[in-house]
Amino acid sequence: MTLLGTGSPAGLPRPDCPCAMCAAARGPRARAATALLVDGALLLDLTPGAALAAARAGHSLVGVKQVLLTHPHDGPAVDVPAGLPSAGRVPDGRVLTLISGHRVRAVPMDHPGTGYEVTSPDGERLLYLPPGGAPAGLAEGLAAYEMVVADVVGRPDAIALLRASGAIGATTDVIAVHLDHDVPGGPELDRRLAAAGARAVPDGTTLIVGEYHAVPDVPRRTLITGGARSGKSVEAERRLTAFPDVLYVATGGGRTGDAEWADRVALHRERRPASWRTAESCDLVPLLTEEGPPLLIDCLSLWLTDAMDRVGAWDDDTWRSGGERALRERVAELIGAVRRSPRTVVAVTNEAGSGVVPATASGRRFRDELGRLNAACADECEQVLLVVAGQALVLRN
């Protein structure tokens, strides 16, 4: 399979768009509208300049037997290169068999468009989804595809659905296409896709469906730290949107009569995928110890507040007479659970040691203990991120 383009329908950079992403999308970062050439016989999506794109990749469209479209094409009609058959769509659920021996099944979408499952004469299976689309009505227990080519950035929930049904397995090569200007390119794009178990390739890349390729290694434990409103919670949620059945652990709980806090909680809930479950608890050790789906903990600083409440750590006399030792034991128990946890864990915390020195002894105590907790948790995590102004800086990978 050759990717003649990997960008959004408008391409990247978008015409006349002044955004920073479009300004940087030059040379190898530029992407034409997504189109796939399969074994020289099947063209999925007809885009402007398809013949030239194929020639640049060392291929010809002369042998193409079928051209199929996956989504409505806005704008002026695209000229069909000489010798190519007319482009069409296969009705949902129908199977088309090509003279080349390829079988193409149209997969219904929850968005205008059609997905295509392509099976080679040798049995390798490729799933290609249109921009903004996710499969509709997936049953569980499906056989895993060798390759999935989809809008990973725009519809990470589609990847979660495919994982939940078994259509994406441990060795499925997930390729991100329909890439638009809503996510930075280069290393940042690679980092975000790797967190979803996916990757991007340049236009003109040829891939062998079914050939072994190392699937991006999703970190099992990740710590995300940052200041207030830095975007750390959004970063944490983004890392798990491509996975089903996430358990979101909110350590803040509810606050009776606090309307502003209620608004914050509601905003977080609205951002989460509908398939995620929520637990309001500071009892993290049992959750970390047991088997289960990925765990998103937001956040450790509120857990520490609760732990200091429980041992009376705010009072100077209590702190000196046993509170410090009791808190150290609680922190050690939590860190041990993080170390032994069999689950995928993403934990959020606050970076509280970079600002003004607290005016009270209890405030300074909390700052110091949070710094110690963050450092101990970071030691147990494969990946550590610092989020500043919405930008994630990788501290450990």
Buried (B, 14 or more C-beta within 10 A) or exposed (E): BBBBBBBBBBBBBBEEEEEEBBEBBEEEBBBBBBBBBBBBBBBBBBBBBBBEBBBEBEBEBEEBBBBBBBBEBEEEEBEBBEEBEEBEBBEBEEEBEBEBEBBBBBBBBBBEBBBBBBBBEEEBBBBBBBBBBBBEEBEEEBEBBBBBBBBBBBBBBBBBBBBBBBBBBEEBBBBBBBBBBEBBBEEEBBBBBBBBBBBBEEBBBEBEBBEEBEBBEBBBBBBBBBBEEBBBBBBBBBBBBBBBBBBBBBBBEEEEEEEEBEEBBEEBEEEBBEBBEBBEBBEBBEBBBEEBBBBBBBBBBBBBBBBBEEBBBBEEEBBEEEBBEBBEEBBEEBBBBBBEBEBBBBBBBBBBEEEEEBEEEBBEBBBEBBEBBBEBBBEBBBBBBBBEEEBBEEEEE
